């Protein structure tokens, strides 16, 4: 095959993959906006006593950690409801639930962290956001991770300017820069942690 033709085909294939990833990112952003709208509606309804009544699980952990002192973690787990009417058997549940969107805020000493996790209806992670005080030599940063079928497809990094306290985007790409591997590893631990936590809580509640 002519080298020019080969390179053209290779470039075209790369463009198709890039376009496919961008389509997936656009869909994930749509799902994220829908989750944010759901949370906002629940918050409004809860404050004003309106219907539909907000549905989520909430957990607060408060403890004194050796070496860093008081540690507080707050977790909210929002969920999908799946109609099982067609599969219903006497004595069985009419609905099943799976984790949809998770927010968590916690601290270690004076360092504060905030994270969000978005899952699809099959329980696969779609998006993760981490505002991590340990990034960038402890000046802080943000990491946004997009996934398609559990595979990382897009990474956005923003670092905090200590003087202005603003976050400025410093990286956008399909691969993870090696200096953020530890933050990514923490993220993936939390992806599984919150999925398991939701399942345990859900098994212990009435519905």
N, C-alpha and C positions, 0 to 999 in steps of 0.2 A: 504494500500500500504506500502511495506517495506520502512523504513526511508531512507536507502541508495539509493534506486531507486528514491524516491521522491527528494532527494537532487541532484541527478545526473540530473534528468529532469529539476529541477529548475536552476541548473548551465548552462545546455544546452540552456534553454530559454533565460537566461541572455546573453549568448554568441551570440545567434542569433540576439538579439536586439542590442548588441554592434557592431556586424558586419554590421548590417543594417545602424546604425548611421554612422559608418566609411565609408561605401559606399556613403552615402549622403554627408559627408564632402568632400570626394574625388571629387564628381561631382560638388560641390559648388566651390572647388578650381579650377577646370577646367573652370567653368563659370567666376570666378574672373580673371583668366589668360586671357581669351578671352576679357573681358572688359578692362583690362589693355592694351592689344594689340590694341584694338580699339582706346583708348585714345592716345596711343603713335603714332599711324598712323595718327590720326586727327591732333595731335600737329605738326608732321613732315610736313604734307600736308599744314597746315596753315602757317607754317614758310617759306615753299618753294613755295607756290602758286600752289600746285599740286592738281589733282583730285584723288579720289572723294572729293568734298568740305566738310569740317568738319560741322557736324550738332550737335548742342547742344544749350541749353539755359544757359545764364550766368547772374548772379545778383550780384551787389555790394551794400552793405549797409554801410553807413558811418554816424556815429552820436556821439554826446557827451553825455555820460551816467553820471548821478549824482553819485558822489562817486568814480567812476573809470576812468572817463575821456574819451578820444577818443576811439571809438570802431569801428572796421572795420570787416565786414564779407563778404567773397567772396564765391559764390556758383556756381558750374557748374552742370548742369543736362543733362545727356546723355539719349537718348531714343531709344526704339524699334519702328520700323515701321511695321504695320500690313496691309497687302494687303486686301482691301475690294472690289476688282474688281468683285467678284462673287455676292456681295450684293449691287452693285452700282445701284443707282437710279438717274435719271436726277436731277441735282442741288445738289447732295450729294458729299461727299468727297470720293476720291479713296483710301486714306490712313488714318489709325488712328494711334495714338502714345500712348505709355505708358512709364513711367519712367523705366530706365534700371540701370544706375549707377550715383551716386551723390558723389561729393567731396565738402567739405566745410572747410574753414580755418577762424578762428576768434580769437579775443582776449578779455580779460577783464583786464584792466590795463596792467601790464607787463606779465600776464599769457596768454600763447598761446595754442590754441586747433586746432586739425585737425581730421576730420572724413570722413569716406567713407561708402556708403550704396549700396548694390547690391540687385536688385529686379529681380524676374523671370518674364516671359512674362504675367503672370496672375496678376502681381502687388503685389505678396507676398514677404516679405523680406527674403533673403537667407543668407546674411552675413553683418555684421557691424564691422567696425574697428574704435576705438576711441583712439586717443592719447590725454590724459586728464591731464592737469597740476595740477588738484586738487586731484588726486589720491595719495595714500600713504603719507598722511599728507603733501600734497602740494609739494612733491618732484617729482611727476609725474609718470605716468604709461600708459600702453597700454592694451586695452581690445579688444579681438576678439571674436565675437559671431556668431555661426552657427545655422541656423534655417532650419527645415523641416516642411512644411505645417504650418508655423507661430509658431511652437513649438521649443523652445530652446533645442538643442541637444549636443552642445559642447561649452566650454568656455576655452579660453586661457588668462592668465594674465601675463604681464611682467611689472616689476617695474624698474624705473630709478635709477641708482646708481649716487648720486650727485657728487661723486668724479671723476668717469670716464665718466659720462653722457651716459653710455651705458644702454640699456634695457635688463634685464635678466629675462627669463621665470621663474615664481615662482609657477604657477598652471596650470594644464590641467585636465579637468573633464567635466562631463555631467551636473553638477549643478552649480549655481552661488554662490560663497562665499558671505555671508551676508554683508561683509564690502563694497562690490561694488554695492549694491542695488541701491544707489542713482545715480551712473553712468549709470547703466542699465536702470533705469527709464527715465533718460535724453535721452538715446539712443532711447527708444521706442517712446518718444514724438517726436523726430526728424524723426523717421521712418514715422510716420503719417504726420508730418509737410511737409516733402519734397514731399511726394506723393500728398498731397493736393496742394502744391505750384506748382508742375509741371502741375497738371490738370488745375489750374487757368490760368497759363501762356499759356498753349497749347490752351485753349478755346479762348484766345485773339489774337492768331496769325493766319496768312494766311497759309493754306496748303491744 
